[in-house]
Amino acid sequence: MSSTDHISTPVATKPTANWVTNATFLWTRRRTLFRVGVISLVLSGIIAFTIPKQYQSTARLMPPEQGSSGAAMLAALAGRSLGGLGGLGSLAGSLLGAKSSSALYIDLLHSRAINDHIIDRFDLQHVYHKRYRIDTVKYLVRHTKVEEDKKSGVVTLTFTDTNAERARAIAAAYIEELNNLLTHTSVSSAHQEREFIEKRLVTVQDSLLTAEKALSDFSSVNTTLDIKEQTRAMVDAGSKLQAEMIVGQSELASLKQIYGDDNVRVRAARARIADLQGELQKMSGSSVEVPARDAKSDPNSSSMYPSLRQIPRLAVPYANLYRDVRIQETVFELLSQQYELARIEEAKDTPVVSVFEQPLLAEKKSFPPRVPMMLLLTIFFVGIAATILILQNSWEQVAADDPRKVLAQQIAASIRARTQGFIPERRNS
């Protein structure tokens, strides 16, 4: 055997994992960690039991739809009054039947108007020991939680307070103040709408009377009862006169051939034809416009009815006056219907918000969770202590000539010197 057979090769040792080293070190300091744990448990217990209890009271409410029966009635009346314009009636129904979002009620619950009433009602500025009112409002808003269910539209109101009875009372007060605010706003808007429609109705009524008087004066001066019917009647009468005159002229021609020009029958036929021509001329009239004052002062200047040549001239102003009367009648009818509906809406006194879950008195606190808080704080402080011990051990294992340790010692010495020099100067000053 060679000499090399008796020489044993060294076996490389596997390095220990870092977490094992730290765990071993902490195990050696387990008494220190235990003392820290006990002190942390006591301190966390003091903290947990010092924090005042908080109680929650919850109410659930459902905002109503804004499409009321009055609006539907107004849309139906509008469609009925407009007759064939059904598209406008359906458009009015769609606009009047629109629904409001629950976001409006959420904003109102957080509004300053409701918060001020609740603060004054429960004297919260004194209860919460706030010097300024704005701080009380912020505290109240911070402890009030309002949420909306997007699917159902249900609004959930939750108020948190250190007193269970006060939490329930304030949650109920929120609902009462919201009802009062919405009712007052609705009544005010209905009252203003009724007053506006009433004033507009008086104006339209005066316009209607003016238009009716203008049409009546025009018809009296020009004897225009119904232009269409009068035109048809006068055309029929003129046709008959022309037919009779043609027959008379034929009869006159035959009589002249038989009896001559001086015969009695011939002269009678001529007189009859002259009368027919006069009637026809009188019926046709002249196209020259007759002043209104002449027509009033001289009854003989015109016949009982306007002539055929005057009817086209009278048709346009008559149609304008008649159209104004019809427009004012339609507007007056619609405003009358809206006025009645506004009076009904103003007289209503129904609750605005439907509450289907009233706030109840809390049987148990909602905060703080004392046992979990104590355990979490204890674990937190023990973890900090373990971290400090590990860092301290790692720092002690650094060599004294290590640049990092030298720099740290210089910084510490400089800070210590500045601190020692600052304190006497401050005392002397």
C-alpha positions in Angstrom: 0.0 0.0 0.0 1.1 3.5 -0.8 1.4 6.2 1.7 -1.4 8.1 0.1 -3.9 5.4 1.2 -3.5 6.4 4.8 -4.3 10.1 4.1 -8.1 10.9 4.5 -9.6 13.7 2.4 -11.5 16.4 4.4 -15.3 16.4 3.9 -16.8 19.9 2.9 -19.4 21.0 5.5 -22.8 22.3 4.1 -23.5 25.9 5.1 -26.3 26.5 7.6 -29.4 28.2 6.2 -29.9 31.8 7.3 -33.4 31.2 8.8 -32.0 28.4 10.9 -29.3 30.7 12.3 -31.8 33.4 13.1 -34.2 30.9 14.7 -31.4 29.4 16.8 -30.5 32.9 18.0 -34.0 33.8 18.8 -34.4 30.5 20.7 -31.5 31.5 22.9 -33.3 34.8 23.6 -36.7 33.2 24.2 -36.9 34.6 27.7 -36.5 38.1 26.4 -39.1 37.5 23.7 -41.5 36.0 26.3 -41.1 39.1 28.5 -41.8 41.3 25.5 -44.9 39.2 24.7 -46.3 39.5 28.2 -45.7 43.3 28.3 -47.2 43.6 24.8 -50.3 41.6 25.8 -50.8 43.8 28.8 -50.4 47.0 26.8 -52.6 45.8 23.9 -55.2 44.8 26.5 -55.1 48.3 28.0 -55.4 49.8 24.5 -58.2 47.5 23.5 -60.3 48.1 26.6 -59.5 51.9 26.6 -61.1 52.4 23.1 -64.8 53.1 23.7 -67.4 50.7 22.3 -69.2 51.7 19.2 -72.7 50.6 18.1 -74.3 50.7 14.7 -78.0 51.2 13.8 -79.1 50.5 10.3 -82.2 51.5 8.3 -83.2 50.6 4.8 -85.4 52.7 2.6 -86.7 52.6 -0.9 -87.0 55.9 -2.9 -90.4 56.2 -4.7 -90.7 56.6 -8.4 -91.2 60.1 -9.7 -93.7 59.0 -12.4 -96.9 59.8 -10.5 -100.4 59.3 -11.5 -100.8 63.0 -11.9 -98.1 63.1 -14.5 -99.6 60.2 -16.4 -103.0 61.9 -16.3 -101.4 65.1 -17.7 -99.8 63.1 -20.5 -103.2 61.5 -21.3 -104.9 64.8 -21.3 -102.2 66.4 -23.5 -102.6 63.5 -26.0 -106.4 64.0 -26.0 -106.2 67.7 -26.5 -103.7 67.5 -29.3 -106.0 65.1 -31.2 -104.0 63.5 -34.0 -100.6 64.6 -32.7 -100.2 61.4 -30.8 -96.4 61.6 -31.1 -96.3 64.6 -28.9 -98.6 63.0 -26.3 -96.4 59.9 -26.1 -93.3 62.1 -25.8 -94.9 64.1 -23.0 -95.7 60.8 -21.3 -92.2 59.5 -21.6 -90.7 62.7 -20.2 -93.1 63.0 -17.3 -92.8 59.4 -16.4 -89.0 59.5 -15.9 -87.6 58.0 -12.7 -85.0 59.6 -10.4 -81.9 58.0 -9.2 -81.2 57.0 -5.6 -78.0 59.1 -5.8 -80.2 62.1 -5.1 -81.3 60.8 -1.7 -77.7 59.8 -0.8 -76.6 63.4 -1.6 -79.5 64.8 0.5 -78.6 62.6 3.4 -75.0 64.0 3.4 -76.2 67.6 2.8 -75.5 70.4 5.2 -79.2 71.1 5.7 -80.0 67.7 7.2 -76.7 67.6 9.2 -77.4 71.0 10.8 -80.9 70.0 11.8 -79.6 66.8 13.4 -76.8 68.6 15.2 -79.2 71.1 16.7 -81.7 68.4 17.5 -79.3 66.3 19.6 -76.9 69.1 20.6 -74.1 67.0 19.1 -71.5 69.8 19.2 -71.7 69.6 23.0 -72.0 65.8 23.0 -69.0 65.2 20.8 -67.0 68.0 22.5 -66.3 69.9 19.3 -65.3 73.6 19.4 -66.3 74.4 15.9 -69.5 73.4 14.1 -67.7 72.4 11.0 -65.8 69.7 13.0 -69.1 68.4 14.3 -70.4 68.1 10.7 -67.3 66.3 9.6 -67.6 63.9 12.5 -71.2 63.3 11.8 -70.6 62.6 8.1 -67.6 60.3 8.9 -69.8 58.2 11.1 -72.7 58.0 8.7 -72.5 55.4 5.9 -75.0 55.5 3.1 -74.9 52.9 0.4 -77.1 52.1 -2.6 -77.9 48.7 -4.1 -77.4 49.2 -7.8 -79.8 46.3 -8.7 -82.8 47.0 -6.4 -82.2 50.8 -5.8 -82.5 50.2 -2.0 -80.6 52.7 0.1 -79.0 51.5 3.3 -78.2 54.1 6.1 -75.9 53.1 8.9 -74.9 55.3 11.8 -72.2 54.5 14.3 -72.0 56.0 17.8 -70.6 55.2 21.2 -74.2 55.1 22.6 -76.6 52.5 21.2 -79.7 54.5 22.0 -78.3 57.7 20.4 -77.2 55.7 17.3 -80.8 54.5 16.8 -82.3 57.9 17.4 -79.9 59.7 15.0 -80.5 57.0 12.3 -84.3 57.6 12.7 -83.8 61.3 12.7 -82.0 61.1 9.3 -85.1 59.5 7.8 -87.4 62.1 9.3 -85.3 65.0 8.2 -85.1 63.5 4.7 -88.9 63.2 4.6 -89.3 66.7 5.8 -86.9 68.1 3.3 -88.4 66.3 0.3 -91.9 67.1 1.4 -91.2 70.8 1.8 -89.4 70.9 -1.6 -92.2 69.1 -3.3 -94.8 71.3 -1.8 -92.8 74.4 -2.7 -92.3 73.4 -6.3 -96.0 72.4 -6.6 -97.0 75.7 -5.2 -94.7 77.7 -7.5 -95.9 75.6 -10.5 -99.6 76.3 -9.6 -98.9 80.0 -9.2 -97.1 80.2 -12.5 -99.9 78.3 -14.4 -102.5 80.5 -12.7 -100.8 83.7 -14.0 -100.3 82.2 -17.4 -103.9 81.1 -17.5 -105.1 84.7 -16.9 -102.8 86.0 -19.7 -104.0 83.3 -22.2 -107.6 84.0 -21.2 -107.1 87.7 -22.1 -105.5 86.8 -25.4 -108.4 84.5 -26.2 -111.0 87.2 -25.5 -109.0 89.6 -27.7 -108.8 87.1 -30.5 -112.5 86.3 -30.3 -113.4 90.0 -30.3 -111.2 90.7 -33.3 -112.9 87.8 -35.2 -116.3 89.0 -34.2 -115.7 92.6 -35.3 -114.3 91.4 -38.6 -117.3 89.1 -39.2 -119.7 91.9 -38.3 -118.2 94.4 -40.6 -117.8 92.1 -43.6 -120.7 89.8 -42.8 -118.5 86.7 -42.9 -120.1 83.9 -41.0 -118.3 81.0 -42.7 -116.2 81.8 -45.7 -116.3 78.3 -47.1 -120.0 77.8 -46.8 -120.8 81.3 -48.0 -118.6 80.8 -51.1 -120.3 77.6 -51.9 -123.8 79.1 -51.5 -123.0 82.1 -53.6 -121.5 80.1 -56.4 -124.6 77.9 -56.4 -126.8 81.0 -56.5 -124.8 82.6 -59.3 -125.0 79.4 -61.4 -128.7 79.4 -61.0 -129.0 83.1 -62.0 -126.8 82.5 -65.1 -128.9 79.5 -66.1 -132.1 81.5 -65.7 -130.6 84.4 -67.7 -129.6 82.0 -70.6 -133.1 80.6 -70.7 -134.6 84.1 -70.7 -132.3 85.3 -73.5 -133.4 82.3 -75.6 -137.1 83.0 -74.8 -136.6 86.7 -75.7 -135.0 85.8 -79.1 -138.0 83.6 -80.0 -140.5 86.2 -78.9 -138.9 88.9 -81.0 -139.1 86.7 -84.1 -142.8 86.1 -83.5 -144.1 89.4 -82.1 -141.5 92.1 -82.9 -139.7 94.5 -80.6 -142.6 96.5 -79.3 -144.7 93.7 -78.1 -145.7 93.6 -74.4 -144.3 90.1 -73.9 -141.0 91.1 -75.5 -140.7 94.1 -73.2 -141.5 91.9 -70.2 -138.8 89.3 -71.2 -136.3 92.1 -71.5 -137.1 93.5 -68.1 -136.8 90.1 -66.6 -133.4 89.6 -68.2 -132.3 93.0 -67.0 -133.3 92.1 -63.4 -131.3 88.8 -63.6 -128.2 90.7 -64.9 -128.5 93.2 -62.1 -128.7 90.4 -59.5 -125.8 88.7 -61.1 -123.8 91.9 -61.2 -124.7 92.6 -57.6 -123.7 89.1 -56.5 -120.3 89.3 -58.4 -119.5 92.8 -57.0 -116.2 94.6 -57.4 -112.7 93.5 -56.5 -111.9 96.9 -55.1 -111.4 96.8 -51.3 -114.2 98.5 -49.4 -113.0 100.5 -46.3 -114.5 99.3 -43.0 -115.8 102.8 -42.1 -117.7 103.0 -45.4 -119.3 99.6 -44.8 -120.3 100.7 -41.3 -121.7 104.1 -42.3 -123.5 103.2 -45.5 -125.6 100.0 -45.1 -126.8 100.3 -48.7 -123.3 100.3 -50.1 -123.1 96.5 -49.8 -125.5 93.7 -49.8 -126.3 91.4 -46.9 -123.3 89.1 -47.7 -119.9 89.9 -49.3 -119.7 89.5 -53.1 -117.9 86.8 -54.9 -115.1 89.1 -55.9 -114.6 90.2 -52.2 -114.5 86.7 -50.7 -110.9 85.9 -51.8 -109.8 89.2 -50.3 -111.6 88.4 -47.0 -110.5 84.8 -46.8 -106.9 85.4 -45.7 -107.6 87.8 -42.8 -110.6 85.7 -41.7 -108.4 82.5 -41.7 -105.7 84.3 -39.7 -108.2 85.5 -37.1 -109.9 82.1 -36.9 -106.5 80.4 -36.5 -105.6 82.7 -33.6 -108.8 81.9 -31.9 -108.3 78.2 -32.2 -104.7 78.4 -31.0 -105.7 80.4 -27.9 -108.6 78.0 -27.2 -106.2 75.0 -27.3 -103.6 76.7 -25.1 -106.3 77.7 -22.7 -107.7 74.2 -22.5 -104.3 72.6 -21.8 -103.4 75.2 -19.2 -106.8 74.6 -17.5 -106.0 70.9 -17.2 -102.5 71.6 -15.9 -103.9 74.0 -13.4 -106.2 71.4 -12.0 -103.4 68.9 -11.8 -101.1 71.4 -10.1 -103.8 72.1 -7.5 -104.1 68.3 -6.8 -100.3 67.9 -6.5 -100.2 70.9 -4.1 -102.9 69.4 -1.9 -101.1 66.1 -1.6 -99.4 65.3 1.7 -98.1 61.7 1.4 -94.8 60.4 2.8 -91.9 60.7 0.3 -89.6 57.9 1.4 -90.7 54.3 2.0 -88.9 52.8 5.0 -89.2 49.0 5.1 -86.6 48.4 7.8 -86.6 50.7 10.7 -83.4 51.4 12.7 -83.1 49.1 15.8 -81.3 49.3 19.1 -77.9 47.5 18.7 -77.6 44.5 21.1 -73.8 44.1 20.7 -70.9 46.4 19.9 -69.6 46.7 16.4 -66.1 47.9 17.4 -63.5 47.3 18.7 -62.8 43.5 18.4 -60.8 43.3 21.6 -59.4 39.8 21.5 -58.3 39.9 17.9 -56.8 43.3 18.5 -54.9 42.1 21.5 -53.5 39.1 19.6 -52.5 41.2 16.6 -50.8 43.9 18.7 -48.9 41.3 20.7 -47.7 39.5 17.6 -46.8 42.9 16.1 -44.7 44.0 19.1 -43.0 40.5 19.4 -42.1 40.6 15.7 -40.6 44.1 16.1 -38.6 42.9 19.1 -37.4 39.8 17.2 -36.3 41.9 14.3 -34.4 44.3 16.5 -32.6 41.4 18.2 -31.6 39.8 14.9 -30.4 43.2 13.5 -28.4 43.8 16.7 -26.8 40.3 16.5 -25.9 40.8 12.8 -24.3 44.2 13.6 -22.2 42.7 16.4 -20.8 40.1 14.0 -19.5 42.7 11.7 -15.7 43.2 12.0 -14.5 46.3 13.8 -12.5 47.5 10.8 -15.4 47.1 8.4 -15.9 50.5 6.6 -19.7 50.3 7.3 -19.1 50.0 11.0 -16.5 52.7 11.1 -18.8 55.1 9.2 -21.7 54.3 11.6 -19.5 54.9 14.6 -18.3 58.2 13.2 -21.9 59.3 12.6 -22.9 58.3 16.1 -20.0 60.1 17.7 -20.8 63.2 15.7 -24.4 63.2 16.7 -23.5 62.5 20.3 -21.1 65.4 20.4 -23.6 67.8 18.8 -26.2 66.7 21.3 -24.0 67.2 24.3 -22.9 70.6 23.0 -26.4 71.8 22.2 -27.9 71.1 25.6 -25.7 73.4 27.6 -26.1 76.2 25.1 -29.8 75.9 25.3 -29.7 75.9 29.1 -27.4 79.0 29.2 -29.6 80.8 26.8 
